[in-house]
Amino acid sequence: MEVCRCVGACSQAPVIVVDEEVTGRMKPNKLPQALKSVQAITE
């Protein structure tokens, strides 16, 4: 995990990027589920 300054998705901010897939309008309460999804893919 790393913090970056810009991914070119200002209209969807805040965003997370996982394997080059941008997920926009991320809220703190949505982050745990997003991380679980990523973990399921990598297992």
N, C-alpha and C positions, 0 to 999 in steps of 0.2 A: 504494500500500500504506500502511496506517496501523494503528497499534495502538489498540485501544479497551478500555475497562474491562469492559463487559458487553454480551453479545448475547442474554442470557436462555436460555442453553443449558448451564447448570452441570453437568447430568448427563452431558453429552457432552464436557466439557472435557478437553484444550484443543481449541479449534475454530478453523477459518478460515471466513470468509464471502466468497463470490465471487458477485457479481450476485444478492445476497439468498439464495443457497443455502448452507446451513450444512453443513460437513463436520466431523464430530466425531471425537474420539479421535485427533487428529493427532499424529504422532510426527515428529521431525526427519528420519528417513530416508524418510518418505512425502511430505514437502513438495516435493522436486524434481519428482516425478511429477504432483502436484497443480498445480504452476505450469505444467508443460508442457501439461496438459489445458486450462488457462485460455488459454494462448497459442495453442493450436490453434483454440479457439473464436473468438478475436478476429481471427484472420488471414483 
